[in-house]
Amino acid sequence: MPRRPFRLGRSLTGLGLFATRPIKKKTRLAEYRGPILTQEEAQRAERRGNRYLYEVSRHRTIDGTPRYNIARYFNHSCNPNAESVIWRGRVFIRTLRDIKPGEEITYDYGTDYLRNVIGRSKCKCSRCRRRRAKRARERRALKRRRTAKSARRQGRRRARRS
């Protein structure tokens, strides 16, 4: 049996972690690891395009770039099944609910990351995709109603002229 209850695999947003066996609620899955950066170092890394920075406090940021940091592969979701917990300056990912085998393990990166890095309109989590699909259906239905309404009006105008 594998040591970890998850595996690295291809997801909609790139690489992600998927459960290989049932995982119970509040199970600690991984630690977000990497060099500790000061605020100035973190700002420089962010300007260079580093997307794996995790701010622990105002003065400490974890650079999760190294490949040994398996927690960097947990993807964002607006409807997560895991959460990040800061405990004594360390960051752990733990589950919020029971997770079934094959399910992708995700947590919410926060509104700042969503707004500034991902972009609300580009979020690929299942919740946002469903929301965009619903809005698109509603726009198409509205367009059909307007088209039908204008066709009825034109039909009435033609009938009055005749």
N, C-alpha and C positions, 0 to 999 in steps of 0.2 A: 504494500500500500504506500502511495506517495506521502512524503512528509507533510506537504502543504495540501490543504483541501481545495486548492484551485490550480488552474493551469493558465499559461499565457497563450493567447490565441488572437485571431483576426476578428475585429469588431467593425461596426459602421464608422467609427471615428479613428481607426488605425489599429493599434494593438490594445488589447484589454485582457482582464483576468476573468475567468469563468470557473464556476464551482464544478468540482469533479465528483463531489459527494455532498450529501445534505450537510448544511452548516447551521448550527443552532444560533438563536438570537443572543446578542451580546458576546459573541466569540471574538477574541482579538485575533486579527488575521495577519497583520504585518506592521512593521515600524517604518516610518518615513525617515530614511537615513541619508547622510551625506555630510560634507564639511559644513561647519557653522560659519556664517558670514556676518560681518558687522553691517550696520545700516548702509554705510557708504559703499562697501563691497557689493552688497545686494543690489543697490541702485545701478552700479556699473554693469553688473551681470545682466540686469533687466534691460538696460539700454543696448547691450550686445545681443539681445534676443533670447536669453535664457527663460524657458517657460516652466522650469521645474523648481521654482523657488517657493518655499513654504515659510511664511512669517510666523514665528513662534511668539515673539514679543516685539516691542518697539526697537529693541537693540539687537535681537538675534533672528537670523533667517537661516533655514536649512536649504542647502543647494542639493536638490535631489537628482542631479544630472548623472552620477555614476550608475553604471548598469547593475551593480550589486543591489541597488535600491529597487527592490521589486514593487514597492508601493507606488512608484511613479507610473505604473501601468494601470492603476485604478482610474477609470474614466469618470467624467462628470455626468451627472444626471440631475434634472430638476425634481425627479421623483426617486431618490436614492434608496438603496437597501443597506447601506453602510454609512458610517460617519467617522470623521477624524476627531480624535480626542487628544488634547495636550495634557500631559502628565509629567510634572517635574522637568520641564524643558524638552521633553521628548514627545514625538507625535506618533500615535498609534491609530490604525484603521480597525474599527470593530463593526460588527453587523448590527443593524437596527431591528431586523426580523429574521425569521427562518428563511434560508435560501435553498432553493432546489438545485439539483445537479443540472449543469448546462446553462444556468442563468448567469448573466454578466454581473459582476460585483462593481457597483458604482457608489460614489458619494458626491455631495454637493460641494463644489469648489468655492462657493460664495458669490455674492452679487458683484463684487468688484471684478473678479476674474471673468465672470460671465459677461459683464458689460464691456470691459476693456480689452480682453484677449479673444474670447470666443465670439462675442456679439450675439445678442438675443435672437436675431433673425437667423443665425447660422448654427444654433444649438441643435445637435443631432440626437438628443435623447428621445426616448419613445414618447414621453409626455409632450414635448414641443413639436415633434413630428405629427402627432395626432391633432394637436391644437391648430397647426398650420393647415393640415388636410381639412379639418372642419371649416376653417375660415374660407378656404378655397371652394369647398362645396357650397357654402352659403353665398359667396360671391357669384358663382356660376348660376345658382338658383335665382338670385336677384336679377342677374342679367337676362335670364330666360323670361322671368315675369315682366321685366320692362320691355323686352322685345315683343312679347305677346300683347302687352297693353298698347304699345304704339301701333302694332298691326291692326288691332281692333279699332283704334281711333281712325286710322287711315281708311279702313273698311267703311266706317260710319260716314266719313266725309265723302267718299265716293258715292255712297248710297244717297246722300242728300243732294248731290250735284245731278244725279240722274233723274 
